[in-house]
Amino acid sequence: METKAYMYVLECADGSLYTGYTTDVEKRLKTHNAGKGAKYTRARLPVKLLYQESYPDKPSAMSAEALFKKKS
């Protein structure tokens, strides 16, 4: 059985949005704000969590992330 996963949306300091997926949103947010997350967010700190949605597994969260990016 796979671990529950999340798709999340961050607002960067410059007002732009960043979307990702993880199994631990709180830990991932701390990683981003410590400057150890995605290259995109490292240049736009600090970031804040705008939205998160849970999924039954990582592939489902990845699909949701891709769909969000496609529609944005």
PAZA-101951 format. One record per residue (C-alpha): residue number from 1; residue in three letters; x, y, z. Coordinates in Angstrom, 3 decimals. Example, Ala and Ser with C-alpha at 12.3 -4.5 7.8 and 13.67 -1.06 7.14 Angstrom:
+-----+-----+----------+----------+----------+
!   i !  aa !       c1 !       c2 !       c3 !
+-----+-----+----------+----------+----------+
!   1 ! ALA !   12.300 !   -4.500 !    7.800 !
!   2 ! SER !   13.670 !   -1.060 !    7.140 !
+-----+-----+----------+----------+----------+
end
This chain:
+-----+-----+----------+----------+----------+
!   i !  aa !       c1 !       c2 !       c3 !
+-----+-----+----------+----------+----------+
!   1 ! MET !    0.000 !    0.000 !    0.000 !
!   2 ! GLU !    1.356 !    3.390 !   -1.015 !
!   3 ! THR !    1.636 !    6.377 !    1.283 !
!   4 ! LYS !   -0.864 !    9.221 !    0.959 !
!   5 ! ALA !    0.524 !   12.091 !   -1.125 !
!   6 ! TYR !   -0.348 !   15.748 !   -1.575 !
!   7 ! MET !   -0.407 !   18.267 !   -4.385 !
!   8 ! TYR !    0.354 !   21.744 !   -3.058 !
!   9 ! VAL !    0.478 !   25.324 !   -4.314 !
!  10 ! LEU !    2.861 !   27.919 !   -2.905 !
!  11 ! GLU !    2.843 !   31.675 !   -3.332 !
!  12 ! CYS !    6.352 !   33.041 !   -3.761 !
!  13 ! ALA !    7.568 !   36.417 !   -2.486 !
!  14 ! ASP !    7.235 !   37.892 !   -5.995 !
!  15 ! GLY !    3.575 !   36.814 !   -6.211 !
!  16 ! SER !    4.184 !   33.903 !   -8.577 !
!  17 ! LEU !    2.848 !   30.409 !   -7.892 !
!  18 ! TYR !    4.738 !   27.144 !   -7.555 !
!  19 ! THR !    3.067 !   23.730 !   -7.630 !
!  20 ! GLY !    4.536 !   20.471 !   -6.371 !
!  21 ! TYR !    3.754 !   17.149 !   -4.742 !
!  22 ! THR !    5.015 !   15.505 !   -1.565 !
!  23 ! THR !    4.135 !   13.037 !    1.172 !
!  24 ! ASP !    4.749 !   15.633 !    3.929 !
!  25 ! VAL !    3.562 !   19.173 !    3.171 !
!  26 ! GLU !    4.842 !   20.761 !    6.395 !
!  27 ! LYS !    8.337 !   19.309 !    5.947 !
!  28 ! ARG !    8.427 !   20.286 !    2.270 !
!  29 ! LEU !    7.365 !   23.870 !    3.045 !
!  30 ! LYS !   10.193 !   24.151 !    5.587 !
!  31 ! THR !   12.630 !   22.766 !    2.999 !
!  32 ! HIS !   11.525 !   25.362 !    0.441 !
!  33 ! ASN !   11.844 !   28.229 !    2.942 !
!  34 ! ALA !   15.282 !   27.013 !    4.045 !
!  35 ! GLY !   16.464 !   27.543 !    0.457 !
!  36 ! LYS !   16.847 !   23.806 !   -0.146 !
!  37 ! GLY !   13.731 !   23.262 !   -2.254 !
!  38 ! ALA !   13.214 !   23.722 !   -5.970 !
!  39 ! LYS !   15.512 !   26.088 !   -7.845 !
!  40 ! TYR !   12.451 !   28.180 !   -8.758 !
!  41 ! THR !   11.470 !   28.828 !   -5.138 !
!  42 ! ARG !   15.056 !   29.384 !   -3.937 !
!  43 ! ALA !   15.130 !   32.605 !   -5.975 !
!  44 ! ARG !   11.718 !   33.755 !   -4.679 !
!  45 ! LEU !   11.775 !   33.342 !   -0.892 !
!  46 ! PRO !    9.917 !   33.305 !    1.354 !
!  47 ! VAL !    7.055 !   31.130 !    0.140 !
!  48 ! LYS !    3.714 !   30.458 !    1.791 !
!  49 ! LEU !    1.282 !   27.594 !    1.394 !
!  50 ! LEU !   -1.877 !   28.599 !   -0.470 !
!  51 ! TYR !   -3.492 !   25.206 !   -1.085 !
!  52 ! GLN !   -3.030 !   21.497 !   -0.528 !
!  53 ! GLU !   -5.076 !   18.493 !   -1.591 !
!  54 ! SER !   -4.579 !   14.885 !   -0.517 !
!  55 ! TYR !   -4.460 !   11.868 !   -2.832 !
!  56 ! PRO !   -4.298 !    8.143 !   -2.137 !
!  57 ! ASP !   -0.854 !    7.755 !   -3.730 !
!  58 ! LYS !    2.074 !    9.559 !   -5.366 !
!  59 ! PRO !    1.008 !    8.948 !   -9.004 !
!  60 ! SER !   -2.383 !   10.548 !   -8.296 !
!  61 ! ALA !   -0.736 !   13.605 !   -6.716 !
!  62 ! MET !    1.671 !   13.860 !   -9.658 !
!  63 ! SER !   -1.260 !   13.772 !  -12.103 !
!  64 ! ALA !   -3.045 !   16.513 !  -10.162 !
!  65 ! GLU !    0.113 !   18.640 !  -10.220 !
!  66 ! ALA !    0.454 !   18.197 !  -13.990 !
!  67 ! LEU !   -3.205 !   19.087 !  -14.551 !
!  68 ! PHE !   -2.907 !   22.208 !  -12.367 !
!  69 ! LYS !    0.177 !   23.357 !  -14.281 !
!  70 ! LYS !   -1.542 !   22.709 !  -17.615 !
!  71 ! LYS !   -4.556 !   24.825 !  -16.621 !
!  72 ! SER !   -2.491 !   27.647 !  -15.071 !
+-----+-----+----------+----------+----------+
end
